């Protein structure tokens, strides 16, 4: 159970990082125009 929870947390962290990176990229692209 704990291992499953840890994997879930890692998945959430990866999603947040990916989303943040994507958002930052969009902001940079918008500012570059």
Secondary structure, 3 states (H helix, E strand, C coil): CHHHHHHHHHHHHHHHHHHHHHHHHHHHHHHHC
